[in-house]
Structure formats: structure tokens, C-alpha cells
Amino acid sequence: LSGETVNVAEFGASPSASAATNTTAFTDSVAALPATGGTIIVPERGTYNHNGITLKAGVKFVCASRAGTILHNAGTGPNITLPALSNRVTVENCSLTGEGTSTHGIHIIDSVWFVAREPTILSWGQNSAGIRFDTVNNPSGNGAYFGAVYSPDINGQSGTGSIGMQFVGVAGANAHDVFGGSIRNTVTGAYLQQAGEVKFHGTEFSGNTLGIRTGTAAFN
């Protein structure tokens, strides 16, 4: 990652600001980083209402407090999106919530080397996933070749159709690891849909209607 760091507060983001103001601030913070990326800091505890955050390649997105810094999606799309080929992105220490009209908590689209450290995802849209890896359309055929999620706290309070983690891709082309943490109270804890290899290392599944659903993925 680039050594450059930006603070979203310098662009107008605040727990007291409107969703529109915070959305613009997040967008401007991402745009302020060079093409090589850098670090974005969300510095305060509190709830930041917004309408969706889109990151780009090389970004490390860090919240001040896992328990106290909440990114609440008031929009109709994902809370955090990595568009196609947004490679080498890290999301760290953030709590995500959303409306019933929003979709995924974090949506990773055809990106290589994505890491989430200690994400807390407490609500997201119905018939959507807390974290979704989409790895179908990368021209290289690799999609999100490596995805690692450390100590997730994914609690499906969003109601019907909720999926904790969903992996969609070209079978055999991708490798994903989930280390510890928990996936709770969803309809489907993890949906492995043509996902290549997915490994759960001590992850707790509890209160889910179905723990793990498989398509053509291998898992252990």
C-alpha cells in the first residue's frame, strides 16, 4: 500500500452529518488517494449514515473502533463495494449496519487479495449476504484469488433470506480463508456457490437455519 493517509473528517464526514454529506466525504477521500492507493481513516466513534462506500485498488480502510464506529448504509446497494479489479484492499475494524432495502454488507467483485480484519456486520438487506465474493468476470479468470477474513462477527438480524458469507466464482480458481469469529442467526451461514476452495479455521456457526450450503465448492 502507498504511504499516503487521508482522514474522512477532513472531507466533512462526521457522525452528526447527513447520509448525503458522509457519502460525498467518503467518495472524496477515496478520490484523494493516488492510483497506488493508501490509507483511509474513519477517526471517530459514532454512527456514520451514508448511501454506500466504493473503494479502489490499494486502499486500507480503517475504522477507529470495532464496537464504536458504525457505518450505517441508508442506501439501496451494498454498504462497502470493491468494484472490478480493486486489488489489494483491506477493510479493518469496522461495524456495518444497513436498512432492509440495502443489499450486501461488503461486496467484493473480481478483485485479488482482499482482506477484512475484525469486521462486525449486524444487519444488511434481505436475500443478500453479510460478505459476498463475486469472482466470475475477471478477464484473467482468477477473480478474488485470495480473500481472507479475520475474526468476523456476522449476525443476521436482517430477516428472511439472509446469508452470512457468499462465495460465487469459477470453481478451482479461487482460495478463501476465514479465521475464527462467528456467523450467527442467518438463514444460510455460508453459501459456497462455485467458489473454488474455502477454508473455515475455527469459525463458529450458531443459530443459522442452514450452516453451510454448497454448490460446486470444496470446503473444509
C-alpha positions as CSV (number, residue, x, y, z in Angstrom):
1,L,0.0,0.0,0.0
2,S,1.0,3.6,-0.6
3,G,2.2,5.6,2.4
4,E,-0.4,8.3,1.9
5,T,-3.1,8.6,4.6
6,V,-6.3,10.6,4.5
7,N,-8.8,11.3,7.2
8,V,-12.5,11.3,6.2
9,A,-13.2,14.0,8.8
10,E,-11.1,16.4,6.7
11,F,-13.6,15.9,3.9
12,G,-16.7,16.5,6.1
13,A,-17.6,13.1,7.4
14,S,-19.0,13.0,10.9
15,P,-21.4,11.0,13.0
16,S,-23.6,14.2,13.0
17,A,-23.5,14.7,9.3
18,S,-26.3,13.6,6.9
19,A,-26.0,10.5,4.8
20,A,-25.5,12.6,1.7
21,T,-22.7,14.6,3.3
22,N,-20.9,11.5,4.5
23,T,-21.3,9.7,1.2
24,T,-19.6,12.6,-0.6
25,A,-16.9,12.7,2.1
26,F,-16.1,9.0,1.6
27,T,-16.1,9.3,-2.1
28,D,-13.8,12.3,-2.0
29,S,-11.5,10.6,0.4
30,V,-11.1,7.6,-2.0
31,A,-10.5,10.0,-4.9
32,A,-7.8,11.9,-3.0
33,L,-5.6,8.9,-2.8
34,P,-3.2,8.2,-5.7
35,A,-3.7,5.3,-8.1
36,T,-1.4,3.3,-5.9
37,G,-3.8,3.6,-3.0
38,G,-3.2,4.5,0.6
39,T,-4.9,4.5,4.0
40,I,-8.3,6.0,4.8
41,I,-9.1,6.7,8.5
42,V,-12.6,6.9,10.0
43,P,-11.4,8.6,13.2
44,E,-14.5,8.9,15.5
45,R,-16.7,6.6,17.4
46,G,-20.4,7.0,16.5
47,T,-22.7,6.2,13.6
48,Y,-21.9,7.4,10.1
49,N,-25.0,7.3,8.0
50,H,-24.2,7.0,4.3
51,N,-25.6,5.7,1.0
52,G,-22.8,3.3,0.0
53,I,-19.0,3.4,0.0
54,T,-17.0,2.4,-3.1
55,L,-13.2,1.7,-2.6
56,K,-10.5,1.2,-5.1
57,A,-7.3,-0.7,-5.6
58,G,-4.6,-0.4,-2.9
59,V,-6.8,1.1,-0.2
60,K,-6.6,0.2,3.5
61,F,-9.9,1.4,5.1
62,V,-9.6,1.6,8.9
63,C,-12.3,2.5,11.5
64,A,-11.4,3.9,14.9
65,S,-13.3,1.3,16.9
66,R,-14.8,-2.0,16.0
67,A,-17.6,-1.7,18.6
68,G,-18.0,2.1,18.4
69,T,-17.5,3.1,14.8
70,I,-20.6,2.1,12.8
71,L,-21.1,2.6,9.1
72,H,-24.8,2.6,8.5
73,N,-26.0,2.2,5.0
74,A,-29.2,4.1,4.3
75,G,-29.0,3.4,0.6
76,T,-30.2,0.6,-1.6
77,G,-26.9,-1.0,-2.6
78,P,-24.0,-2.6,-0.6
79,N,-22.5,-0.9,2.4
80,I,-19.0,-1.2,1.0
81,T,-18.2,-2.2,-2.6
82,L,-15.0,-3.2,-4.2
83,P,-15.6,-2.8,-8.0
84,A,-13.9,-5.0,-10.5
85,L,-10.1,-5.3,-10.2
86,S,-9.9,-3.3,-6.9
87,N,-7.0,-5.4,-5.9
88,R,-5.0,-5.3,-2.6
89,V,-7.8,-3.8,-0.4
90,T,-8.1,-4.2,3.3
91,V,-11.2,-3.2,5.5
92,E,-10.3,-3.1,9.2
93,N,-12.1,-2.7,12.5
94,C,-15.5,-1.5,11.1
95,S,-19.0,-2.3,12.2
96,L,-21.6,-2.3,9.4
97,T,-25.3,-2.0,9.6
98,G,-28.0,-1.4,6.9
99,E,-31.6,-0.9,6.0
100,G,-33.8,-3.8,4.8
101,T,-33.7,-2.1,1.4
102,S,-29.9,-2.2,1.2
103,T,-28.0,-5.3,-0.2
104,H,-24.7,-6.8,1.0
105,G,-22.5,-5.7,3.8
106,I,-19.3,-5.9,1.8
107,H,-19.4,-6.8,-1.9
108,I,-16.1,-7.8,-3.5
109,I,-16.3,-8.0,-7.3
110,D,-13.5,-9.7,-9.3
111,S,-10.7,-8.4,-7.0
112,V,-7.4,-10.1,-6.0
113,W,-6.1,-10.1,-2.4
114,F,-8.9,-8.7,-0.3
115,V,-8.6,-8.8,3.5
116,A,-11.2,-8.0,6.2
117,R,-9.9,-7.7,9.7
118,E,-12.4,-7.9,12.6
119,P,-15.5,-6.8,10.7
120,T,-18.8,-6.7,12.6
121,I,-21.8,-6.9,10.3
122,L,-25.0,-6.7,12.2
123,S,-27.7,-6.1,9.5
124,W,-27.9,-6.0,5.8
125,G,-30.6,-6.4,3.1
126,Q,-32.9,-9.3,2.8
127,N,-31.8,-12.0,0.3
128,S,-28.3,-10.6,0.5
129,A,-25.0,-11.5,2.2
130,G,-23.0,-10.0,5.0
131,I,-19.9,-10.5,2.9
132,R,-20.2,-11.6,-0.8
133,F,-17.3,-12.5,-3.0
134,D,-18.2,-12.4,-6.7
135,T,-15.4,-13.8,-8.8
136,V,-16.9,-14.5,-12.2
137,N,-16.0,-11.8,-14.7
138,N,-12.3,-11.1,-14.1
139,P,-10.6,-11.2,-17.5
140,S,-7.7,-13.1,-16.0
141,G,-10.1,-15.8,-14.8
142,N,-8.7,-15.6,-11.3
143,G,-11.4,-13.4,-9.7
144,A,-10.7,-12.8,-6.0
145,Y,-8.0,-15.3,-6.0
146,F,-7.2,-14.7,-2.3
147,G,-9.7,-13.5,0.2
148,A,-9.0,-13.6,4.0
149,V,-11.5,-12.6,6.7
150,Y,-10.2,-12.5,10.3
151,S,-12.4,-12.7,13.3
152,P,-15.7,-11.8,11.7
153,D,-18.8,-11.1,13.8
154,I,-21.6,-11.6,11.3
155,N,-25.1,-11.6,13.0
156,G,-28.0,-12.0,10.6
157,Q,-30.6,-9.7,12.1
158,S,-31.9,-8.7,8.7
159,G,-34.7,-11.4,8.5
160,T,-35.6,-13.7,5.7
161,G,-33.2,-14.8,3.1
162,S,-30.1,-13.6,4.8
163,I,-26.7,-15.2,4.1
164,G,-23.7,-14.7,6.3
165,M,-21.0,-15.2,3.7
166,Q,-21.4,-16.0,0.0
167,F,-18.7,-17.1,-2.4
168,V,-19.6,-17.0,-6.1
169,G,-16.9,-17.8,-8.7
170,V,-15.2,-20.1,-11.1
171,A,-14.6,-23.5,-9.3
172,G,-11.0,-24.2,-8.6
173,A,-9.8,-20.7,-9.4
174,N,-10.1,-19.0,-6.0
175,A,-8.9,-19.6,-2.5
176,H,-10.6,-18.0,0.6
177,D,-9.9,-18.4,4.3
178,V,-12.0,-17.4,7.3
179,F,-10.1,-17.3,10.6
180,G,-12.1,-17.6,13.8
181,G,-15.1,-15.4,14.5
182,S,-18.7,-16.3,14.2
183,I,-21.6,-16.4,11.7
184,R,-24.9,-16.4,13.6
185,N,-28.7,-16.1,13.2
186,T,-28.8,-16.3,9.4
187,V,-30.9,-18.4,7.0
188,T,-27.7,-19.7,5.5
189,G,-24.4,-19.2,7.4
190,A,-22.2,-19.7,4.3
191,Y,-23.2,-20.3,0.7
192,L,-20.3,-21.8,-1.3
193,Q,-21.5,-21.4,-4.9
194,Q,-18.8,-22.4,-7.5
195,A,-16.3,-20.9,-5.1
196,G,-13.1,-22.8,-5.6
197,E,-11.6,-23.7,-2.2
198,V,-13.0,-22.1,1.0
199,K,-11.5,-22.9,4.5
200,F,-13.0,-22.1,7.8
201,H,-10.5,-22.1,10.6
202,G,-12.4,-22.4,13.9
203,T,-15.3,-20.2,12.8
204,E,-18.4,-20.7,15.0
205,F,-21.7,-21.3,13.2
206,S,-24.7,-20.9,15.5
207,G,-28.4,-20.1,15.3
208,N,-28.4,-20.5,11.5
209,T,-31.2,-22.3,9.7
210,L,-28.6,-24.0,7.5
211,G,-24.9,-23.8,8.4
212,I,-23.1,-24.3,5.1
213,R,-24.7,-24.7,1.7
214,T,-22.6,-25.9,-1.2
215,G,-22.8,-25.6,-4.9
216,T,-19.6,-26.8,-6.6
217,A,-17.2,-25.6,-4.0
218,A,-14.7,-27.6,-2.0
219,F,-14.5,-26.7,1.7
220,N,-13.0,-27.8,5.0
